[in-house]
């Protein structure tokens, strides 16, 4: 079988896998941000009762393998009556894992904003939460964009792990074609190229977003 014929035969299955990969990556990034921002805020609050649960969570999620987290959510939780579909379990595991890394990016960005910004806001009569929302957060997001974009690119690659719970993302789709054609090398290389191209696309989006935020900051 010629290489071109092989790739044409594999294309529909691989494209279906790419769709799932993008769904996992984007949904997990959004989920990670929704969880990560409150975690970042909790870790900078003066109260230790807010700090230590967030700190333990971040340490746990960063210190254990994502594959183990996927197994716990999909195979472990049903033993206590909590069941998720493979798609939901995959997105949940990726979101929880990404939230730990995103929270660190956001926390570092918030801390990186000049303390004078806080003092100036307080002098204008804004309280802590108003200052965080209207003054600090917009600046912190601009600072955090590069590291958050790196997390998204990592998520694209990490989606390959959800193949262990029978979700037909790109890696499992590739394995399905290999099982039919018995041509692993060209198909794995094709999958690697697709992951690379997806990463390049998100890198371009990251660069455009950084420029747009930089221009908006200069305008203000």
N, C-alpha and C positions, 0 to 999 in steps of 0.2 A: 504494500500500500504506500503510495507516494505521500510525502509529508503534507503537501497542500490538500490532498484528498482527506487525510487524517484530520487536519485542522478544520476543514469544512464540515466533516461529520461531527466533530466535537463541539463546534461553535454554538449550536442551540443550547446544549446542556451547560456549557461554560457561561453563556450569557445569563441563563437562569440563575446560576450560582453567583454571578456578579450582582444581580439584582438583590439577592438575599444579603450579600456582603455589604452593599451600600445601606440597606435597611438597618442591619445590625449596627454599622458604624455610626450613622447619623442619629438613630434613635438612642443609642448608648451614650453618645456625646451629649445630647439634650438631657437625658436622664442623669448623666454624671454631673452636668452643670446645676440641675435642680437640687441635687443632693450636696454637691461640692461647695456651693456658695454658702449655705447655712453652716456647713462644717468650718469653712474658713473664718466666718464671722465668730463662731463659737470659740475658736482657738485664739482669737485676739481680745476677747472680752476679759475684763478684770477678774471675773468670778472663776475660781477654780472648779466649781461645780459644773460650769459650762465647758471648761477647757478639757478636763480629763476624759470625759466620755468620747469627745471628738478626737482627742489625741490617741486613745486606745483603738478607736475604729480605724483611723488612718494607719496606725502601726500594723494592725491586724491585716488589713486589706493589702498593704504594700509588702508585708512580710510573709504572705502565703501565696503559693502559685495560683494563677488564675484557673488553671485546669482543675485544681482541687476545689476551688470555689464553685465552679460549674457542676462538679460531681455532687457537692453538698446540696446545692439548690435543686438539682434535677433528680438525683437518685436518693439523697439523704432525707430531705424534707418530707417526702411522701410517707416515711415511717412514722411521722407524728401528725399525719393527716393533712399536710399542705402539699398540694399538687399544682404543677405548672405545665403548660404545653411546652414542647421543645423551643418554639419561637420565643415565648414569654420568658422561659428560664434563661435562654441565651442572652436576651436583651437585659434582663435583670442582673445577671452575673457580670456582664460587661459594664453596665452602668454603675454598679456598686464598686467595682474595681477601679473604673476610671474616675469616680468621684473622689477617691483618696488622692490621686495624683493631681486632679484639677483643683482640689481644695488647697493643696500645697502651692500650686501656681498662683492662685488667687490670694492666698494668705501672704505670700511673699510680695505680691504686687501691692496689696493694701498697706503692708508695713513699709514698702518702698516709697509711698507717697509722703512728701515732706510733712513733718509734725506741725509746721507752721500753717498748713492748710486746715488742720483741726482747730488750732488756736484762733485763726482768723474767722472760721465759721462760728465758733462759740461766741466770739466777740460780737458777731452780728445777730446773736440771739437764737441760732439754730441749736437743737439738741443733738445728742449723740447719733440717733437713728436718722435724723434729717441730714446731718453732715455726711454720714456714711452713704446715704442714698443719692444725694444731689451733688456732692462735692468729691468724695473719695472714690466711690465705685466707678464713675465714668473714667477717671484717670487710671484706676487700677486695672480696669479691663483693657485699656490701651497697652499698658505695660505687660499684661499677662498673655496677650494674643499669641506671641511666638511660641511660648511653652505650651499653651492650650492647643495650638495647632499641631505641635509635635505629638501630643496625646491622641489627637484624632487620627493622625497618620499611624501611630502605633495600634490604635483600635482596628484599623483596616486590616493590619496583619494579624492581630489577635483573634479576629473573627474566625480564623482557620481552626481555632480550638473548639468551636461549638459543633464541629463535625462529629465530635464524640457523642453528641446526644441526637444524632440522626437528622440534623438540619442540613438541607442541601445547599450550603453556601459554596463558594468557589472551590475549596479544597475537596469537599465530599463529591461535588459534581465532577471534578477531575478524576477522582478515584473511580467513580461510576463508569466513566468513559474508558479508563485504563482496564477495568474488569472486562470490557467488551473487546477492546482492540489489542490488548497486551502490548502496548507501546508506552511504557512509563516515562522514559527520558524526554521525548519531545513534548508530551502533555504536561509534565511537571514544569518544564522550562516555559511552556506557554502560560501556565498559571502564574509562574514567577514574574513574567513580563506584564501580565495583567495587573498583579498587585503593584508592580512598579509604576505602571501608567496611572493607576488610581492615586497612588501617593503623589506623583508629579502633578496631577490635577489639583489635589488639595493644597500642595505647596504653592501653586499659582494663585489659588484663592486666598491663601494666607498672605502672600505678598501684596495682593490687591487690597485686602482688608487693612493691612498695616499702613499702606500708603494713604488710604482713605481716612483712617483714624488720625494719622499724622497731619494730614492737611486740615482736618477739622480742628485739631488741637492748635495748629498755627493760626487758624482763622479766629479762634476764640482768644 
